[in-house]
Amino acid sequence: MDYTSVPDNKACECGAILRGVKRPQDCKIFGTVCTPENPVGSCMVSSEGACAAHYSYGRHKDMA
């Protein structure tokens, strides 16, 4: 199997979200471009990811 390196999407804030520096709703693409059906970063890929959980339980709807 060949290994192919794929660069991170520059709009994705997963690194900062995982470190607790930002919240999922602070990401510009959260809930619009990046959804569980179309994940852009690692936080949304797994149902246990921070963004996916935030999205799935409707917390994104409370955004001001």
mmCIF file of the N, C-alpha and C atoms, coordinates in Angstrom:
data_MODEL
# 
_entry.id   MODEL 
# 
loop_
_atom_site.group_PDB 
_atom_site.id 
_atom_site.type_symbol 
_atom_site.label_atom_id 
_atom_site.label_alt_id 
_atom_site.label_comp_id 
_atom_site.label_asym_id 
_atom_site.label_entity_id 
_atom_site.label_seq_id 
_atom_site.pdbx_PDB_ins_code 
_atom_site.Cartn_x 
_atom_site.Cartn_y 
_atom_site.Cartn_z 
_atom_site.occupancy 
_atom_site.B_iso_or_equiv 
_atom_site.pdbx_formal_charge 
_atom_site.auth_seq_id 
_atom_site.auth_comp_id 
_atom_site.auth_asym_id 
_atom_site.auth_atom_id 
_atom_site.pdbx_PDB_model_num 
ATOM 1   N N  . MET A 1 1  ? 0.841   -1.167 0.000  1.00 0.00 ? 1  MET A N  1 
ATOM 2   C CA . MET A 1 1  ? 0.000   0.000  0.000  1.00 0.00 ? 1  MET A CA 1 
ATOM 3   C C  . MET A 1 1  ? 0.892   1.238  0.000  1.00 0.00 ? 1  MET A C  1 
ATOM 4   N N  . ASP A 1 2  ? 0.583   2.153  -0.865 1.00 0.00 ? 2  ASP A N  1 
ATOM 5   C CA . ASP A 1 2  ? 1.360   3.390  -0.950 1.00 0.00 ? 2  ASP A CA 1 
ATOM 6   C C  . ASP A 1 2  ? 0.883   4.406  0.070  1.00 0.00 ? 2  ASP A C  1 
ATOM 7   N N  . TYR A 1 3  ? 1.807   5.182  0.585  1.00 0.00 ? 3  TYR A N  1 
ATOM 8   C CA . TYR A 1 3  ? 1.499   6.243  1.539  1.00 0.00 ? 3  TYR A CA 1 
ATOM 9   C C  . TYR A 1 3  ? 1.500   7.568  0.809  1.00 0.00 ? 3  TYR A C  1 
ATOM 10  N N  . THR A 1 4  ? 0.446   8.321  0.954  1.00 0.00 ? 4  THR A N  1 
ATOM 11  C CA . THR A 1 4  ? 0.354   9.639  0.347  1.00 0.00 ? 4  THR A CA 1 
ATOM 12  C C  . THR A 1 4  ? 0.088   10.666 1.433  1.00 0.00 ? 4  THR A C  1 
ATOM 13  N N  . SER A 1 5  ? 0.945   11.644 1.527  1.00 0.00 ? 5  SER A N  1 
ATOM 14  C CA . SER A 1 5  ? 0.774   12.709 2.509  1.00 0.00 ? 5  SER A CA 1 
ATOM 15  C C  . SER A 1 5  ? -0.237  13.723 1.984  1.00 0.00 ? 5  SER A C  1 
ATOM 16  N N  . VAL A 1 6  ? -1.184  14.078 2.838  1.00 0.00 ? 6  VAL A N  1 
ATOM 17  C CA . VAL A 1 6  ? -2.207  15.048 2.455  1.00 0.00 ? 6  VAL A CA 1 
ATOM 18  C C  . VAL A 1 6  ? -2.099  16.231 3.415  1.00 0.00 ? 6  VAL A C  1 
ATOM 19  N N  . PRO A 1 7  ? -1.893  17.432 2.890  1.00 0.00 ? 7  PRO A N  1 
ATOM 20  C CA . PRO A 1 7  ? -1.778  18.596 3.779  1.00 0.00 ? 7  PRO A CA 1 
ATOM 21  C C  . PRO A 1 7  ? -3.105  18.923 4.458  1.00 0.00 ? 7  PRO A C  1 
ATOM 22  N N  . ASP A 1 8  ? -3.020  19.477 5.664  1.00 0.00 ? 8  ASP A N  1 
ATOM 23  C CA . ASP A 1 8  ? -4.219  19.895 6.381  1.00 0.00 ? 8  ASP A CA 1 
ATOM 24  C C  . ASP A 1 8  ? -4.867  21.070 5.676  1.00 0.00 ? 8  ASP A C  1 
ATOM 25  N N  . ASN A 1 9  ? -6.179  21.138 5.761  1.00 0.00 ? 9  ASN A N  1 
ATOM 26  C CA . ASN A 1 9  ? -6.914  22.270 5.216  1.00 0.00 ? 9  ASN A CA 1 
ATOM 27  C C  . ASN A 1 9  ? -6.612  23.485 6.084  1.00 0.00 ? 9  ASN A C  1 
ATOM 28  N N  . LYS A 1 10 ? -6.200  24.567 5.480  1.00 0.00 ? 10 LYS A N  1 
ATOM 29  C CA . LYS A 1 10 ? -5.789  25.758 6.234  1.00 0.00 ? 10 LYS A CA 1 
ATOM 30  C C  . LYS A 1 10 ? -6.936  26.418 6.999  1.00 0.00 ? 10 LYS A C  1 
ATOM 31  N N  . ALA A 1 11 ? -8.166  26.180 6.585  1.00 0.00 ? 11 ALA A N  1 
ATOM 32  C CA . ALA A 1 11 ? -9.322  26.765 7.268  1.00 0.00 ? 11 ALA A CA 1 
ATOM 33  C C  . ALA A 1 11 ? -9.734  25.961 8.497  1.00 0.00 ? 11 ALA A C  1 
ATOM 34  N N  . CYS A 1 12 ? -9.249  24.732 8.608  1.00 0.00 ? 12 CYS A N  1 
ATOM 35  C CA . CYS A 1 12 ? -9.629  23.845 9.701  1.00 0.00 ? 12 CYS A CA 1 
ATOM 36  C C  . CYS A 1 12 ? -8.894  24.230 10.991 1.00 0.00 ? 12 CYS A C  1 
ATOM 37  N N  . GLU A 1 13 ? -9.620  24.281 12.086 1.00 0.00 ? 13 GLU A N  1 
ATOM 38  C CA . GLU A 1 13 ? -9.069  24.669 13.386 1.00 0.00 ? 13 GLU A CA 1 
ATOM 39  C C  . GLU A 1 13 ? -8.927  23.484 14.347 1.00 0.00 ? 13 GLU A C  1 
ATOM 40  N N  . CYS A 1 14 ? -8.877  22.258 13.829 1.00 0.00 ? 14 CYS A N  1 
ATOM 41  C CA . CYS A 1 14 ? -8.844  21.068 14.694 1.00 0.00 ? 14 CYS A CA 1 
ATOM 42  C C  . CYS A 1 14 ? -7.704  21.101 15.710 1.00 0.00 ? 14 CYS A C  1 
ATOM 43  N N  . GLY A 1 15 ? -6.546  21.510 15.300 1.00 0.00 ? 15 GLY A N  1 
ATOM 44  C CA . GLY A 1 15 ? -5.419  21.545 16.231 1.00 0.00 ? 15 GLY A CA 1 
ATOM 45  C C  . GLY A 1 15 ? -5.704  22.407 17.442 1.00 0.00 ? 15 GLY A C  1 
ATOM 46  N N  . ALA A 1 16 ? -6.214  23.605 17.215 1.00 0.00 ? 16 ALA A N  1 
ATOM 47  C CA . ALA A 1 16 ? -6.532  24.528 18.311 1.00 0.00 ? 16 ALA A CA 1 
ATOM 48  C C  . ALA A 1 16 ? -7.711  24.014 19.139 1.00 0.00 ? 16 ALA A C  1 
ATOM 49  N N  . ILE A 1 17 ? -8.655  23.365 18.496 1.00 0.00 ? 17 ILE A N  1 
ATOM 50  C CA . ILE A 1 17 ? -9.816  22.818 19.209 1.00 0.00 ? 17 ILE A CA 1 
ATOM 51  C C  . ILE A 1 17 ? -9.377  21.675 20.115 1.00 0.00 ? 17 ILE A C  1 
ATOM 52  N N  . LEU A 1 18 ? -8.526  20.795 19.617 1.00 0.00 ? 18 LEU A N  1 
ATOM 53  C CA . LEU A 1 18 ? -8.035  19.681 20.422 1.00 0.00 ? 18 LEU A CA 1 
ATOM 54  C C  . LEU A 1 18 ? -7.190  20.149 21.607 1.00 0.00 ? 18 LEU A C  1 
ATOM 55  N N  . ARG A 1 19 ? -6.476  21.253 21.443 1.00 0.00 ? 19 ARG A N  1 
ATOM 56  C CA . ARG A 1 19 ? -5.677  21.811 22.539 1.00 0.00 ? 19 ARG A CA 1 
ATOM 57  C C  . ARG A 1 19 ? -6.523  22.623 23.515 1.00 0.00 ? 19 ARG A C  1 
ATOM 58  N N  . GLY A 1 20 ? -7.773  22.906 23.173 1.00 0.00 ? 20 GLY A N  1 
ATOM 59  C CA . GLY A 1 20 ? -8.651  23.673 24.043 1.00 0.00 ? 20 GLY A CA 1 
ATOM 60  C C  . GLY A 1 20 ? -8.490  25.172 23.904 1.00 0.00 ? 20 GLY A C  1 
ATOM 61  N N  . VAL A 1 21 ? -7.767  25.594 22.886 1.00 0.00 ? 21 VAL A N  1 
ATOM 62  C CA . VAL A 1 21 ? -7.548  27.020 22.645 1.00 0.00 ? 21 VAL A CA 1 
ATOM 63  C C  . VAL A 1 21 ? -8.780  27.656 21.994 1.00 0.00 ? 21 VAL A C  1 
ATOM 64  N N  . LYS A 1 22 ? -9.462  26.882 21.153 1.00 0.00 ? 22 LYS A N  1 
ATOM 65  C CA . LYS A 1 22 ? -10.669 27.360 20.467 1.00 0.00 ? 22 LYS A CA 1 
ATOM 66  C C  . LYS A 1 22 ? -11.791 26.361 20.672 1.00 0.00 ? 22 LYS A C  1 
ATOM 67  N N  . ARG A 1 23 ? -13.019 26.830 20.453 1.00 0.00 ? 23 ARG A N  1 
ATOM 68  C CA . ARG A 1 23 ? -14.197 25.976 20.507 1.00 0.00 ? 23 ARG A CA 1 
ATOM 69  C C  . ARG A 1 23 ? -14.625 25.654 19.078 1.00 0.00 ? 23 ARG A C  1 
ATOM 70  N N  . PRO A 1 24 ? -15.380 24.585 18.872 1.00 0.00 ? 24 PRO A N  1 
ATOM 71  C CA . PRO A 1 24 ? -15.795 24.249 17.505 1.00 0.00 ? 24 PRO A CA 1 
ATOM 72  C C  . PRO A 1 24 ? -16.461 25.414 16.773 1.00 0.00 ? 24 PRO A C  1 
ATOM 73  N N  . GLN A 1 25 ? -17.297 26.167 17.460 1.00 0.00 ? 25 GLN A N  1 
ATOM 74  C CA . GLN A 1 25 ? -17.979 27.281 16.783 1.00 0.00 ? 25 GLN A CA 1 
ATOM 75  C C  . GLN A 1 25 ? -17.033 28.425 16.407 1.00 0.00 ? 25 GLN A C  1 
ATOM 76  N N  . ASP A 1 26 ? -15.798 28.392 16.901 1.00 0.00 ? 26 ASP A N  1 
ATOM 77  C CA . ASP A 1 26 ? -14.805 29.399 16.513 1.00 0.00 ? 26 ASP A CA 1 
ATOM 78  C C  . ASP A 1 26 ? -14.212 29.102 15.136 1.00 0.00 ? 26 ASP A C  1 
ATOM 79  N N  . CYS A 1 27 ? -14.416 27.901 14.640 1.00 0.00 ? 27 CYS A N  1 
ATOM 80  C CA . CYS A 1 27 ? -13.898 27.509 13.328 1.00 0.00 ? 27 CYS A CA 1 
ATOM 81  C C  . CYS A 1 27 ? -14.813 28.085 12.245 1.00 0.00 ? 27 CYS A C  1 
ATOM 82  N N  . LYS A 1 28 ? -14.220 28.720 11.253 1.00 0.00 ? 28 LYS A N  1 
ATOM 83  C CA . LYS A 1 28 ? -15.000 29.372 10.197 1.00 0.00 ? 28 LYS A CA 1 
ATOM 84  C C  . LYS A 1 28 ? -15.806 28.402 9.342  1.00 0.00 ? 28 LYS A C  1 
ATOM 85  N N  . ILE A 1 29 ? -15.349 27.151 9.256  1.00 0.00 ? 29 ILE A N  1 
ATOM 86  C CA . ILE A 1 29 ? -16.035 26.196 8.380  1.00 0.00 ? 29 ILE A CA 1 
ATOM 87  C C  . ILE A 1 29 ? -16.919 25.206 9.130  1.00 0.00 ? 29 ILE A C  1 
ATOM 88  N N  . PHE A 1 30 ? -16.962 25.301 10.456 1.00 0.00 ? 30 PHE A N  1 
ATOM 89  C CA . PHE A 1 30 ? -17.772 24.389 11.264 1.00 0.00 ? 30 PHE A CA 1 
ATOM 90  C C  . PHE A 1 30 ? -19.255 24.562 10.959 1.00 0.00 ? 30 PHE A C  1 
ATOM 91  N N  . GLY A 1 31 ? -19.913 23.452 10.639 1.00 0.00 ? 31 GLY A N  1 
ATOM 92  C CA . GLY A 1 31 ? -21.357 23.467 10.407 1.00 0.00 ? 31 GLY A CA 1 
ATOM 93  C C  . GLY A 1 31 ? -21.776 23.978 9.052  1.00 0.00 ? 31 GLY A C  1 
ATOM 94  N N  . THR A 1 32 ? -20.838 24.444 8.260  1.00 0.00 ? 32 THR A N  1 
ATOM 95  C CA . THR A 1 32 ? -21.173 24.904 6.912  1.00 0.00 ? 32 THR A CA 1 
ATOM 96  C C  . THR A 1 32 ? -20.481 23.998 5.903  1.00 0.00 ? 32 THR A C  1 
ATOM 97  N N  . VAL A 1 33 ? -19.205 24.201 5.705  1.00 0.00 ? 33 VAL A N  1 
ATOM 98  C CA . VAL A 1 33 ? -18.418 23.356 4.812  1.00 0.00 ? 33 VAL A CA 1 
ATOM 99  C C  . VAL A 1 33 ? -18.085 22.035 5.498  1.00 0.00 ? 33 VAL A C  1 
ATOM 100 N N  . CYS A 1 34 ? -17.776 22.094 6.776  1.00 0.00 ? 34 CYS A N  1 
ATOM 101 C CA . CYS A 1 34 ? -17.378 20.920 7.546  1.00 0.00 ? 34 CYS A CA 1 
ATOM 102 C C  . CYS A 1 34 ? -18.547 20.404 8.385  1.00 0.00 ? 34 CYS A C  1 
ATOM 103 N N  . THR A 1 35 ? -19.070 19.271 7.987  1.00 0.00 ? 35 THR A N  1 
ATOM 104 C CA . THR A 1 35 ? -20.179 18.615 8.686  1.00 0.00 ? 35 THR A CA 1 
ATOM 105 C C  . THR A 1 35 ? -19.839 17.131 8.816  1.00 0.00 ? 35 THR A C  1 
ATOM 106 N N  . PRO A 1 36 ? -20.568 16.374 9.622  1.00 0.00 ? 36 PRO A N  1 
ATOM 107 C CA . PRO A 1 36 ? -20.291 14.936 9.708  1.00 0.00 ? 36 PRO A CA 1 
ATOM 108 C C  . PRO A 1 36 ? -20.424 14.228 8.351  1.00 0.00 ? 36 PRO A C  1 
ATOM 109 N N  . GLU A 1 37 ? -21.280 14.728 7.483  1.00 0.00 ? 37 GLU A N  1 
ATOM 110 C CA . GLU A 1 37 ? -21.448 14.134 6.162  1.00 0.00 ? 37 GLU A CA 1 
ATOM 111 C C  . GLU A 1 37 ? -20.310 14.506 5.218  1.00 0.00 ? 37 GLU A C  1 
ATOM 112 N N  . ASN A 1 38 ? -19.644 15.631 5.479  1.00 0.00 ? 38 ASN A N  1 
ATOM 113 C CA . ASN A 1 38 ? -18.535 16.116 4.656  1.00 0.00 ? 38 ASN A CA 1 
ATOM 114 C C  . ASN A 1 38 ? -17.435 16.644 5.577  1.00 0.00 ? 38 ASN A C  1 
ATOM 115 N N  . PRO A 1 39 ? -16.750 15.755 6.315  1.00 0.00 ? 39 PRO A N  1 
ATOM 116 C CA . PRO A 1 39 ? -15.740 16.211 7.264  1.00 0.00 ? 39 PRO A CA 1 
ATOM 117 C C  . PRO A 1 39 ? -14.498 16.760 6.572  1.00 0.00 ? 39 PRO A C  1 
ATOM 118 N N  . VAL A 1 40 ? -13.988 17.867 7.096  1.00 0.00 ? 40 VAL A N  1 
ATOM 119 C CA . VAL A 1 40 ? -12.781 18.471 6.559  1.00 0.00 ? 40 VAL A CA 1 
ATOM 120 C C  . VAL A 1 40 ? -11.588 18.133 7.448  1.00 0.00 ? 40 VAL A C  1 
ATOM 121 N N  . GLY A 1 41 ? -11.796 18.072 8.727  1.00 0.00 ? 41 GLY A N  1 
ATOM 122 C CA . GLY A 1 41 ? -10.701 17.791 9.651  1.00 0.00 ? 41 GLY A CA 1 
ATOM 123 C C  . GLY A 1 41 ? -10.963 16.593 10.528 1.00 0.00 ? 41 GLY A C  1 
ATOM 124 N N  . SER A 1 42 ? -9.952  16.210 11.267 1.00 0.00 ? 42 SER A N  1 
ATOM 125 C CA . SER A 1 42 ? -10.033 15.019 12.109 1.00 0.00 ? 42 SER A CA 1 
ATOM 126 C C  . SER A 1 42 ? -11.068 15.149 13.221 1.00 0.00 ? 42 SER A C  1 
ATOM 127 N N  . CYS A 1 43 ? -11.372 16.341 13.665 1.00 0.00 ? 43 CYS A N  1 
ATOM 128 C CA . CYS A 1 43 ? -12.350 16.536 14.743 1.00 0.00 ? 43 CYS A CA 1 
ATOM 129 C C  . CYS A 1 43 ? -13.768 16.180 14.318 1.00 0.00 ? 43 CYS A C  1 
ATOM 130 N N  . MET A 1 44 ? -14.015 16.170 13.021 1.00 0.00 ? 44 MET A N  1 
ATOM 131 C CA . MET A 1 44 ? -15.362 15.906 12.523 1.00 0.00 ? 44 MET A CA 1 
ATOM 132 C C  . MET A 1 44 ? -15.481 14.497 11.933 1.00 0.00 ? 44 MET A C  1 
ATOM 133 N N  . VAL A 1 45 ? -14.370 13.847 11.652 1.00 0.00 ? 45 VAL A N  1 
ATOM 134 C CA . VAL A 1 45 ? -14.406 12.538 11.003 1.00 0.00 ? 45 VAL A CA 1 
ATOM 135 C C  . VAL A 1 45 ? -15.065 11.484 11.878 1.00 0.00 ? 45 VAL A C  1 
ATOM 136 N N  . SER A 1 46 ? -14.644 11.387 13.119 1.00 0.00 ? 46 SER A N  1 
ATOM 137 C CA . SER A 1 46 ? -15.171 10.386 14.037 1.00 0.00 ? 46 SER A CA 1 
ATOM 138 C C  . SER A 1 46 ? -16.373 10.942 14.782 1.00 0.00 ? 46 SER A C  1 
ATOM 139 N N  . SER A 1 47 ? -17.333 10.082 15.074 1.00 0.00 ? 47 SER A N  1 
ATOM 140 C CA . SER A 1 47 ? -18.494 10.542 15.845 1.00 0.00 ? 47 SER A CA 1 
ATOM 141 C C  . SER A 1 47 ? -18.078 10.940 17.262 1.00 0.00 ? 47 SER A C  1 
ATOM 142 N N  . GLU A 1 48 ? -16.895 10.508 17.684 1.00 0.00 ? 48 GLU A N  1 
ATOM 143 C CA . GLU A 1 48 ? -16.387 10.859 19.007 1.00 0.00 ? 48 GLU A CA 1 
ATOM 144 C C  . GLU A 1 48 ? -15.518 12.112 18.983 1.00 0.00 ? 48 GLU A C  1 
ATOM 145 N N  . GLY A 1 49 ? -15.309 12.677 17.814 1.00 0.00 ? 49 GLY A N  1 
ATOM 146 C CA . GLY A 1 49 ? -14.502 13.883 17.693 1.00 0.00 ? 49 GLY A CA 1 
ATOM 147 C C  . GLY A 1 49 ? -15.206 15.084 18.313 1.00 0.00 ? 49 GLY A C  1 
ATOM 148 N N  . ALA A 1 50 ? -14.422 16.061 18.738 1.00 0.00 ? 50 ALA A N  1 
ATOM 149 C CA . ALA A 1 50 ? -14.972 17.233 19.420 1.00 0.00 ? 50 ALA A CA 1 
ATOM 150 C C  . ALA A 1 50 ? -16.002 17.973 18.567 1.00 0.00 ? 50 ALA A C  1 
ATOM 151 N N  . CYS A 1 51 ? -15.698 18.207 17.318 1.00 0.00 ? 51 CYS A N  1 
ATOM 152 C CA . CYS A 1 51 ? -16.621 18.945 16.455 1.00 0.00 ? 51 CYS A CA 1 
ATOM 153 C C  . CYS A 1 51 ? -17.859 18.116 16.105 1.00 0.00 ? 51 CYS A C  1 
ATOM 154 N N  . ALA A 1 52 ? -17.646 16.832 15.837 1.00 0.00 ? 52 ALA A N  1 
ATOM 155 C CA . ALA A 1 52 ? -18.785 15.969 15.486 1.00 0.00 ? 52 ALA A CA 1 
ATOM 156 C C  . ALA A 1 52 ? -19.763 15.863 16.644 1.00 0.00 ? 52 ALA A C  1 
ATOM 157 N N  . ALA A 1 53 ? -19.262 15.718 17.847 1.00 0.00 ? 53 ALA A N  1 
ATOM 158 C CA . ALA A 1 53 ? -20.141 15.643 19.016 1.00 0.00 ? 53 ALA A CA 1 
ATOM 159 C C  . ALA A 1 53 ? -20.872 16.962 19.211 1.00 0.00 ? 53 ALA A C  1 
ATOM 160 N N  . HIS A 1 54 ? -20.157 18.057 19.062 1.00 0.00 ? 54 HIS A N  1 
ATOM 161 C CA . HIS A 1 54 ? -20.748 19.382 19.206 1.00 0.00 ? 54 HIS A CA 1 
ATOM 162 C C  . HIS A 1 54 ? -21.861 19.576 18.172 1.00 0.00 ? 54 HIS A C  1 
ATOM 163 N N  . TYR A 1 55 ? -21.597 19.143 16.953 1.00 0.00 ? 55 TYR A N  1 
ATOM 164 C CA . TYR A 1 55 ? -22.570 19.269 15.874 1.00 0.00 ? 55 TYR A CA 1 
ATOM 165 C C  . TYR A 1 55 ? -23.763 18.327 16.090 1.00 0.00 ? 55 TYR A C  1 
ATOM 166 N N  . SER A 1 56 ? -23.490 17.086 16.429 1.00 0.00 ? 56 SER A N  1 
ATOM 167 C CA . SER A 1 56 ? -24.542 16.074 16.556 1.00 0.00 ? 56 SER A CA 1 
ATOM 168 C C  . SER A 1 56 ? -25.539 16.356 17.664 1.00 0.00 ? 56 SER A C  1 
ATOM 169 N N  . TYR A 1 57 ? -25.085 16.972 18.734 1.00 0.00 ? 57 TYR A N  1 
ATOM 170 C CA . TYR A 1 57 ? -25.984 17.241 19.855 1.00 0.00 ? 57 TYR A CA 1 
ATOM 171 C C  . TYR A 1 57 ? -26.610 18.627 19.784 1.00 0.00 ? 57 TYR A C  1 
ATOM 172 N N  . GLY A 1 58 ? -26.489 19.286 18.633 1.00 0.00 ? 58 GLY A N  1 
ATOM 173 C CA . GLY A 1 58 ? -27.179 20.534 18.397 1.00 0.00 ? 58 GLY A CA 1 
ATOM 174 C C  . GLY A 1 58 ? -26.585 21.761 19.047 1.00 0.00 ? 58 GLY A C  1 
ATOM 175 N N  . ARG A 1 59 ? -25.428 21.621 19.644 1.00 0.00 ? 59 ARG A N  1 
ATOM 176 C CA . ARG A 1 59 ? -24.834 22.782 20.305 1.00 0.00 ? 59 ARG A CA 1 
ATOM 177 C C  . ARG A 1 59 ? -24.489 23.891 19.315 1.00 0.00 ? 59 ARG A C  1 
ATOM 178 N N  . HIS A 1 60 ? -24.261 23.528 18.072 1.00 0.00 ? 60 HIS A N  1 
ATOM 179 C CA . HIS A 1 60 ? -23.940 24.550 17.062 1.00 0.00 ? 60 HIS A CA 1 
ATOM 180 C C  . HIS A 1 60 ? -25.139 25.469 16.804 1.00 0.00 ? 60 HIS A C  1 
ATOM 181 N N  . LYS A 1 61 ? -26.332 25.013 17.134 1.00 0.00 ? 61 LYS A N  1 
ATOM 182 C CA . LYS A 1 61 ? -27.530 25.832 16.924 1.00 0.00 ? 61 LYS A CA 1 
ATOM 183 C C  . LYS A 1 61 ? -27.635 26.970 17.944 1.00 0.00 ? 61 LYS A C  1 
ATOM 184 N N  . ASP A 1 62 ? -26.880 26.854 19.041 1.00 0.00 ? 62 ASP A N  1 
ATOM 185 C CA . ASP A 1 62 ? -26.893 27.890 20.073 1.00 0.00 ? 62 ASP A CA 1 
ATOM 186 C C  . ASP A 1 62 ? -25.915 29.013 19.785 1.00 0.00 ? 62 ASP A C  1 
ATOM 187 N N  . MET A 1 63 ? -25.234 28.942 18.639 1.00 0.00 ? 63 MET A N  1 
ATOM 188 C CA . MET A 1 63 ? -24.238 29.963 18.311 1.00 0.00 ? 63 MET A CA 1 
ATOM 189 C C  . MET A 1 63 ? -24.927 31.304 18.134 1.00 0.00 ? 63 MET A C  1 
ATOM 190 N N  . ALA A 1 64 ? -24.293 32.340 18.653 1.00 0.00 ? 64 ALA A N  1 
ATOM 191 C CA . ALA A 1 64 ? -24.880 33.685 18.559 1.00 0.00 ? 64 ALA A CA 1 
ATOM 192 C C  . ALA A 1 64 ? -24.696 34.271 17.178 1.00 0.00 ? 64 ALA A C  1 
# 
